[in-house]
Amino acid sequence: MINDLWYKNAAIYCLSVATYMDANGDGVGDFQGLMRRLDYLQGLGITALWLMPFQPSPCKDDGYDVADYYGVDPRYGTLGDFVEFTRGCEQRGMRVLIDLVVNHTSNEHPWFKEACRDPKSKYRDWYVWSAKKPKNADSGVVFPGVQKSTWSYDKTAKAYYFHRFYDFQPDLNTANPDVQAEILKIMGFWLQLGVSGFRMDAVPFVISNKGAEVTKPAEQYDMLRAFSEFLTWRKGEAIILAEANVLPDKDLKYFGDSGERLQMMFNFEVNQHLFFAVASGDSRPLVKAINDTKPRPATAQWGQFLRNHDELDLGRLSKKQRETVFAAFGPDPDMQLYQRGIRRRLAPMLKGDRRRLELAYSLMITLPGTPVIRYGDEIAMGDDLRLPERNCARTVMQWSAEPNAGFTKSDKPVMPVISDGPYGFQHVNVAAQRRDPNSLLNWMERIIRMRKEVPEIGWGDFSFLPSGTPQVLAMRYAWRNNSVLCVHNLSSEPQEIYLSMADEDEANCTLVNLLSEDHTHPEKNGKHRILFEPYGYRWFRICGLDYLLKRSAS
């Protein structure tokens, strides 16, 4: 059994080893460089690191085309370096999650090469084949405008192979029991080396049946239960954080009615409506998305996020809503991708407006679930739209104003450094922001620390309080006889609101501001009158009238 459900009140930080810190000066980030930055991450308040793929790979898709599941790409170090890294994390009280990319392999993986070479090989059935090109080969592509088909011909195999993603990423036949056994073996290998779980890539595709005859894929949910049971047997605290962009009516099928399947999923439904709320100033669709995704088992948790390494997918929004978000955050066609999303980083999307950046992060961090932060966003890093597809938001970490942002001593970093404009490393870097007490970095450190001190958000039940305007979102959390209130003004205009506590026991309570000394007391009618600045936010603990007296006395 999982004893402490650590993931319910955590702060997760996503990074790519390749672009984080280079220790040996070859231009590529590595585990030794990452180890030098563990104290920085601990100081930021991070409790779990999510590493993007670092296994041997041709890196045609940023490492998501894995060529060996049991190794470390030599550019990043050795298995010994990885174990030293996980040990360093353990010493600092941080857990490690790694990407588990098992929907497909690289076409350079020995399994696929053997499958192509020998029709009688056991690996032949590890992939999905067809003698003829299926009629629906052009449907179901994941990358519209870039990817043309889901079936490609291999001359050696003399057959077509299925690939949900790029043609160099052949899909594994995950319905094959031998493939499922291998997936468990991969999990067990990395658990033994110190990881606490996996961010599983493309889960709906992993559990779907595949084949030329399949016109409407059906999910094999029992596979998720087998994965979860294996993790529990091997390491009680281990979890799966699933990338599953599914509709709310399928959430419980992934979590399991009693939490017997997945422990965590990213909340794509809320993520997309959050961006609409920030773009429009209208909280109502976001409220609906939060309510629609409310049902979940007691042991399950949402991963809440703003941006990640992929595009901002807006496919769940209506056409009108999507156009609103495009107009606000990605008006140029070059900023958009795959006919459904925006490929920019958060800071340039919000035009570097500190007020809106704080609002967006405060809102995300106080949503029901656990916050997941993308590397570089803590200092408001920008993007390089000259780079193709999603690479524009995958540039190297900006540590200082030294050459190549202090990332490497090489003249040829693995990804271009942002060196010009307002987001150039000379202006946006960790060293400068650490010295500035009013920097975004120091604000992020404080807000992460406060979030961990408010477990009601991660563990408690939530409700919405009427604020009198859709531009102000007020959420109350309750857990173990404690309650907090998080209020956000989505508008560019000041807002004055009157709030009434829904619980009679809290009718005459003081709202103690957790982020400043701006506390509020109820007026004679029992309502709290609160004035918000443009894009303002408040975190309150709901306390008795004598709270401040006790606090000052102590």
N, C-alpha and C positions, 0 to 999 in steps of 0.2 A: 504494500500500500504506500501511496505517497503520504508522507507524514505531515509536512508543513505547508504544502501548496505554495511554495516560495514565489511562484510566478504570479500570484494574485496581487502582490504589492511590490512589484519590481520596476526597474528602469532598464530597458533593453536598448543597446546601442549597436547599430549595424555598420560594419566596415568591410572593406576589401583589403586583404593583406597586401596586394600588389600596389595599391595606391596610397597606403597609409604612412609608412616610414621605411626608408631604405637605409640599412646599416652598413652594407659592404660596398656601397658606391657604384653599383652596376646599373643604377637607374630604375631598378625594380624593388618595390617594397618587399620586406621579408619578415620572418618571425622574430629574428633578433631585433629588428627595428621596432616591431610592435611591442616587444617586451620592454623596450626603453620608454614606452608611452603608457605603460600600465598604471603608473602612479598618477599620471594626468587623468586617466579615465576613472580611477578610483576617486580622485579629488572632485571630479565632476559629479560623482554620486551614482555612477553606473553600477548595476548589480549583475548584469548579464551581457556578454558580448555575443552578437550574432555575426559569424564569419561567412562571407560569401565564398564560393568554391575556391579551394586552394590545391586540389588534387591535380596530378599531371593531366594536361589538356593542350590541344592545339590552340586554344583560346580564340576560336573564331566567334564565340558568343560569350566573351568575358568569363570563361571557365565553366559555363553551364554545359559545355560539350566535354564531359569527363571521359578520359581515356584509361584511368586506373583508379578504382575506388579505394584502394588500400595504400595509397602513398601520398607524399607531398611533392608538388612540382619543384624540381631542383632550383628553380629561380627564387623560390620562397624559403628554402632551407631543407631540413631533413626531418624525419620522424622524431629524431632526438630533440630537435629544436621545438617541434610541436609539443612534445611532452614537457619540456622546460617551460613553455608558454602556459600550458594548462596548469602546471604546478604554480607558476607565478600568479595566475588568476586566483587559484585556491587560497594562496597565502594572503591575498588582498580581499577575500570574501566575495569574489566575482565568479559567476558561472559562465560556461562556454556553450553556446549553441552553434552548430555548423550546418551549412546547407546540405541537404540530402536530395540529390538530383537523380531520381531513379525512374522517371518517365521515359527517359531516352539516354543513350550513350553518344559518344563521339563516333563518327564512322571510322575513326582510326583506333577504336578500342579493339583489343585482340579478340574479344568475343565476336564482334561484327565481322572482322576480317576472316575468322575461321568459319563463321556462318555462311559467308559469301563463297569461300573457297571449296567447302565440302558440304554438299546437300545432306549427307548422312551424319554430320556432326551434331552433337547434342545442342550446340549453340544455334543451329538453324531454327529450332523452335523457340529460341529466346527472343526472336524478333517476329515481325508481322509481315507476311509475304502475299503476293498475288501474281499468278501467271500472266494476267492481263491487267491493263490499267483500268481501275474501277471507274464507272461512269460518274461517280460523285467525287472524283479526285480533286476537283477544283473548289470544293466547298469545305467549310470548316477550318480555313486557314487562320492561324493565330496572328499573323502579321500582314494584314491587308495592305496592298500597295508595294510590299517588299517580297512577300512569299507568294508564289504562284500556284502551288499545288501541295497536297499532303501525301502524294505518292511519287516516287522517283525510281527510275530503272537502274539496276546495277548490272554492268556487263559481265562481271565475274560470276555472279549468282544467276544471271539470265532470268531475272524476275524483278518485279516491282516491290519495293519495301515502303512501309508506312512511316511517315514522320509528321507528327502533329505540329512541330515547329520547323526549323530550317532543314534543308535537304541533307545537311551534314550531321543531323541529329536523329538517327533512326530510333523509332520507339521500341522499347522493350515490350515483350508480350507478358505483361504483368499478371495475366490470368494463369500463366504456367506455374505450377507449384514449385518447380525448381528455381524459377526467377524469384518467387516470393521468399523461398528459403535463403536465397543469396542476399536479398534485401535485409533480412534479419541478421545475417552474418556480417554484413557491412555495418549495421547499427551496433552490433556487439563489439566489433573491432574498435570503433571509435569511442564507445562507452568505456572500454577497458583503458583507453588512453586519456581519460579524464573529462570527456564532454558530459554535459547534463541534458542533452537533448538535441533535437534537430528542427531546423526550419525546412519543412518538406515542400519541395517545389511542385507546382502544377498538380495538386492532389486530385482534382476531379478527373484529370486525364489518367493519372496513375491507376485509379480504381475503376475506370470505365473499360468495358469490353471493346476489343478492337478487331478489325478484319474487313476484308473487301465486301463482305455480305452485310456488314453492320450499317444500317441507315440511321438508327437512333440509339446511340450508345446508352447502355444501362450501367449504373454504378454498382460495384460490388462492395457494399459497406462493411461486410464482415472482415474484409481485408484490414480495415482501420482498427478493428477490435484486436486482430491478431498482432498488429504492430504495437498497440498500446499494452497488451498483456506481456509481450516480450520485454518492453522497456521496464515494466513494473517488476518482472522477475529478475532482470539483470541489475537494475539500479532504480530503487524506489522513487527517487526524486526526479527521474528523467521524464521529459515531455516531448511532444511534437507540437510545433507551432506551424500551422498549415496555411499555405497559400491556396485558398479556395474561394474564388470569386463567384459565389453562388447566391441565388435569391434567398431571402429570409425564410421562405417556407421549407427550405432544405437544411437549415442550420442544425436542427436537432438530429437529422440523419447523419450528420458529420460528427457532432458531439456525442451522440447516443443519448437515449432518453434518461439514463442514469449516469452519464459521463463515462461510459465504458469504452468509448472510441477515442476521439481527440481531446487533448487537454486545452489547446488554444487554437484560435483561428484569427486571421486578420479580418477586421470589419470593413470590407470594401463598401458596403451599403452606406454606412455612416460617413466614411471618408469622402465619398463623392458628394454627399449632401452637405457635409461640412464646408466644402469649397463653394458650393452654391450659396450657402448661408453667408459666408464671408464676402462673396462677390455681390450679392443682392441686398444684404442687410435683413433678410427674411429668415427667421428661425423655424418657421412652421414645417417645411419639408424635412429639416433636420430632426425636429421633435418626432415626426412620424417614423423616420428611419431608426432612431434610437428605440422607440417603442416597438417597432417591428422586429428588432433584433434583441429584445429584452429576454425572451424565453431562452434559458440555458440551464444545464444542470449546476448544482452547487459547486462542483469541482472544476467546472469549465470556466474559461476566461477569454475575453476578446483582446486582441492586440490592436490598439488604436495608433494611428500614424497619420502624418501629413504627407510627406514625400518619401519615396524609396528609390531604388536603383532603376526601376522601370518608369514608363510613362505614367502620368496621372490619368487613369482610365475613367472616362465619364460616361461609359455605356449604360449605366443604370439611370441616368437622368433623362428627362423628357427632352425633346428637340429644343424647345424654348429655353429650358434650364441650361442645357449644354451650350447654347449660343450665348447665354448670359455669362457663363464661366469663361468661354473662349474670348469673348469681348473684353473681359476684365483682366485675364491672366495670360492669354496666348492669342492675341489678335492676328498675328502674322502667320501665314500658312507654314512657314519654316519653324514655328514654335510648336506646331501640332504634329501628331504622329498616328499612324495606323487608322486614320479616319475616325478615331474615337477619343484621343487623349492629347495631353500637353506634355512635352518632354523637358520642361525647364525645372530648375531648382526653385525652392520656395522663396528665397530672398528676392531674386529678380522678378518673380511672379507678383510679389507684393511691392515692387518698385523700391525696395530697400527701406520701406516705411517702418521705423522701429515700433511705432504704436500698433500697427497691424501685425507685425511679427510677434510681438508679445501677446496680442489678443489671440492669434491663431494657436500659439503654443499653449497658452493658458487654457484655451477651450479644449484642445486635444488632450492635454494632460489630465483634465478633470472630467473627461467622458468615462462612461462605465467600462472599465477594463484596465489594461496595462499599457503605458506609453512605450512606443518604439521610435527611437530617434536615429536619423541618418547622419553618418559622419560628415562633419563640416557644417551642418546646419546650426550647430551651437555657436558658430561664429558668423553665420549668415554668408556662407560661401556662394559664389555665383556659378554661372554655367558658360560653356563655350559652344554657341550654336553653329560654329563652323565644323564641329565634329559630327560624324554621321549618327543617325538614329538616337539611341539612348546614351551614347558615349558622351554627349554634351554635358551630362550631369554626373559623370564618373571621373572627373579630373582629380589630380593628386591633392592630398591634404595640405593646407597652407599653414605651416608652423611658424614662420618668421619672415622678416623682410630680407633674409639672406638669399643668395642666388637659388633659383628653383624652389623658392618658398621654404627652404630648409628641409625639404623632403629628401633630397639626394645631392651628393657631390658630383654626380655624373652630369655631363652636358646633354644627355639624351634620356630624360625621364620616360617611364613606360607610357605615360599619358601626358599631353601638353599641360603646362602650368598656365593658369590664368594670370597673365602678366600685364594686361592693360585695362583701362576703364576703371569704374568705381569699385569693381570686385577683384581687381588685381591684387596679388599677394602683398604688394607694398602697402596696401591700405587695409586689407582684410587678412589677419593672421592671428594665431594663438598668442604669440609673445606680446604683441601690442595690447591685446584685449585682457591678458592677465594683469597687466600693469594699470589698467583703467578700471577703477572700481565701479564705474557706471556702464561698462561694456555689456554687450549681449551675452558674452560667455559667462561673466560673473552673475548676470541675471538668471541664466539657465541653471547654473550651479545652485543658486538659492531656490529656484522654483522646483527643481528635482528633489532637493532635500525636503522641502515642504510637502511635496506630493507623497514622499515615503512616510512622512509624519501624519498623514491623513489617510489611514487605512480604510476608512469608511468608503472611499471611492473605489478601491479595489475589491473590497469584501461586501459592502453593504447593498441595500436596496435603494432605488432612486425613485423620485417623483418630480414632477414639474409644478412650479408655483406660477400662477398667473401674474404677469408683470404689467399688464395693461397695454402692451405694444409688442408686435412680433419682432421688433428690432432688439429686444432685450430678452435673453434666455436665462431663466432662473431654475437651477436644479438643486434639489435637496437629497442628501444621502443620509441614511440611518443604519447604524450597526452597533449592537451591544450597548444600547441605551445612550449612544452618542450620535450627534448629527451635525452635518456641515451643510453650508449653502454656497453654491458657486454661481455667480451672476456675471453675464457678459453682454456688453453693449456692442452689437454688430454694426452700428450706424456711425457714419462720419460726423454726426451731429450730437451735441450733448442731449442726454435724456434724463428726465426726472421721473422716478417710478415710486409706487406705493406697494409694499409687499405685506401680505398677511400670512402668518404661519398657519399651515394646515392643521398641525397638531395642537390641541387645546392646551397641552402641558407647556407648549412653547409660546403661547400667546403673548406673554409679558417678558419674554426673554431678550437679553442683549445679544446683538450680533457682533461678535468679537472678530475684527479683521485680522487675518493671519499674516497678511503681507505688509501691514502698516498700522499706525495708531488711529486710523479712521474708523472707530467703532460706532455703532448706531444703537439707539434706544428707541423703543416703541413710543409713539405719540399716544395721546389720551384715547384715541379710537383703536389702539392696539396695532396700528399699521406702522411699518418702517418707511420713512421717507428718505430715498437715496438719490443723490445726484451723480450721474455718470458723465465723465468727460468723453469726447469722441473715442471710440474703440476701447472704452474703459472696462475694467474687470475687477471683481472682488471675490475673495475667498473668506467666508465667515465660518466661525464655529458658533453654533447656537447654544448659548449658555444662560444660566439664571442671572438675575439682576445683581446678585452679590458676587458674581464671578470676578469682576475687576478689583473689588475690594480685597478678596482673598488673594488674588494674584499679586497685588501691590504689597500686601502684608507679608507674603512669602518671599 
